[in-house]
Amino acid sequence: MMRVNIWWNLLITTGLGAVIGGYTNHVAIQMLFRPHEPVYIGKYRVPFTPGLIPKRRDELARQMGRMVVEHLLTPEGIEKRLQNEAFRNEITQWAQTEAGKLLQTDRSVRELLAVAGATDVEGKGQAFVQGLVQNKLNEVFDTYGALSLAEALPADTKDKIGAWIPKAADMLVQKGIEYFESEAGKRRLSQMVDDFFASRGTLLNLVGMFLGNANLAERIQPEIIKFLRQGGAQKLLTEVIEKEWQALQERKIGEAEELLSRQTILDAILRSVNMEEAIGAMLDRPVRDFLAPYAGRVQTELTPSAVNRVFQWISSHLPTVMKRLHLSEIVEGEVATFSTERLEDLILSIMKSELKAITYLGALLGGLIGIVQGLVMQLMS
C-alpha cells in the first residue's frame, strides 16, 4: 500500500509540475503579444500591459530595419547574386524573350508611347526636331558666318556644282524650247508683243495693227526657238550662271541674314519637309517595321550586351544606390504601420513551431521538477 502511495504522489507532482511549467511558458509567450492595448484600473495601468511586442513595436521595427540592411540585403550578398552565372543567363534569356515579343508586335509607336504614359507625342516630336534644326542652323551661322561660301564649301562640292552648271544651262534651254513650242508659250509670246506695242505709244501701236501682232508673234517664235537650239544660247547661259556662281562664292555666309532671318530660313526648312505629316506617319507605323532590319542583332548581340551593361552599372553603383534607398527606414516604416494583430501573425507564422517547443519544454521541465519534488518529499517523510 505504501509503494502505491509513493507512485501516486510522484504521478501527481509530475503532472502538476508539467501542467504548471507548460502553462506558465504558454502564458509568458502570450504576454509577448497580449494584451494589444494597455489595461487600466481607474487611472492606474495594469503592469505588463500592453504585451512586450506591442509596447516595444517601434524599437522592433527599428531593429528589423537594421537586421535587413546589415545581415540580409547587404551589398556583398547582392553582388554575389549578380555575379552568379546561372542568374545572369536567366535574366538574359528573359530579356531576349521580351525583346522578341517587341520585335514581333503589331502595336504602333504611338500605342507603345501611350502605354509608357507619353502624351502629345506629335507636339513634342515637332518641338524636338525644330529645336534640333534650329541649333544646327545657329551652329552653321555662328561657325561659318564670317567665311565666304568658297571657304566654307568642301572642294569636291564646288567641283560638283561647277560640273553641274553646263547641265543646268542645257536643261533650262530645253525647257525654254518646250515652253515656246507649246500653246501656252505661243499665247504668252503674242501677249508680250501686244504689250510691247501698246506701251510704245500711238505710232507704234498703229504699226502693230498694220503688221498684225499675231503674225509678228508667229514670226518671232521660230527665231527664238532657233536661237535656243543653237549652241550659243547654252554657252551664253552657262557663262552667266558661272559668273553668278563665282560672285556668290565670294559672299559671306552671314550675309544671308540680311536677306532672310534665321527664323524665316528655319520655317522654310520645316515647311519643306512637312514635319507634322512625317512625324504622324512615323508614329502610326508598327514598331516591328523599324526593328525588323535589326531583329537578329537585337536578339544575339544587343540584348545580352545591354543586360551585361546593366549588371555592370548595378555592381559599380550598388553601395551608393542601397545607401540612397534607405532600406532600413523603409523596413522600419512598413513594420511601424503593421497592426498589432498583423505583427503577431507575422511572428507566429515564422516561429510557431519554436514557440510550441518552448511550451512543451516548460511542461517537460515542470514534470522533471515534479518528479524531483515528489522524491524529495518521500525521502523527507
Buried (B, 14 or more C-beta within 10 A) or exposed (E): EEEEEBEEBBEEBBBBBBBBBBBBBBEEBEBBBBBBEEEEEEEEEEEEBBBBBBBEBEEBBBBBBBEBBEEEBBBEEBEEEBEEEEEBEEBBEEBBEEBBEBBEBEBBBBBBBBEEEEEEBBEEBBEEBBEEBBEEBEEBBEEBBEEBBEEBBEEEEBEEBEEEBBEEBBEBBEEBBEBBBEEEBBEBBBEEBBEBBEEEEEEEBEEBEEEEBEEBBBEBBEEBBEBBBEEEBBEBBBEEBBEEBEEEBEEBBBEBBEEEEBEEBBEEBBEEEEBEEEBBEBBEEBBBEEBEEEBEEBBEEBBBEBBEEEBEEEBEEBBEEBEEEEBBEEBBEEBBEBEBEEBBBEBBEEEEEEBBEBBBEBBBBBBBBBBBBBBEEBEEE
